[in-house]
Amino acid sequence: MHVVLLEPEIPPNTGNVARLCAATHTTLHLIEPFGFQLDDRQLKRAGMDYWRQVTWQRWPNWTEFRRALPTGARLWLIESDGPRQYAEVVYGPDDYLIFGRETAGLPKALLAEHREGWLRIPMFNPQSRSLNLSNCVALVLFEALRQQGFAGEV
C-alpha cells in the first residue's frame, strides 16, 4: 500500500502517519510544499524512532509524483463529500491512498479529475468539520489492509 500526503501542514500529524506506515510496511509519499521543515522537532517526536523504519519518498509537487506513478496505478482520494464511502471499494496491495492538507483538503480540480476514486469517511455530527488527518489515514489504511487479510501481520 501507499499513503500520500499532499502538502501536509502539521508536523505531529505527518509524524503519526509515518509511524503508522512503519508499523504496517506501507510506503509514505510526502508531496511539497510542506507547512514545516522535515527536521522539525514535533515531526520527529510524533514519529518517534520509527522514521528509520519508514519507506518514504519526498516529491517536489503533484506533477512530479503523478509522472512517476506506474501505469495503471489506482488512486483513492479521501476527502469530504466524496460520492462513495471508503469501505465501499475494493483495495489492492499497490493502491495509493491520497490525503490533502489539514486546513484545505485536496484541491477541487484534483477531485474532479479523479471523481471515480474520490472517497469519503462518513460523518455523523453536522457541526463537526472534519477528523484528524492521521486518524483518517489509519481508518482507510486499516480497511484496505483488512480487505487483504492483513497479509504480512507478525
VENUR-V42750 format. One line per field, one symbol per residue. ss: DSSP state (H for helix, E for strand, C for the rest). psi: psi as a letter, one per 40 degrees, with the letter a starting at -180 (. if undefined). Layout:
ss: ???
psi: ???
This chain:
ss: CEEEEECCCCHHHHHHHHHHHHHHCCEEEEECCCCCCCCCHHHHHHHHHHHHHCCEEEECCHHHHHHHCCCCCCEEEECCCCCEEHHHCCCCCCCEEEECECCCECCHHHHHHCHHHEEECCCCCCCCCCCCHHHHHHHHHHHHHHHCCCCCCC
psi: ihhhhhfidhdddddddddddddefhhhhhhiiieiieehddddddeaeedeehhiihhdiddddddeiihehhhhhhiieidiideeihiieeihhhiaiddeaihddddddfdeehiihiieheehdiiidddddddddddddddeffheh.
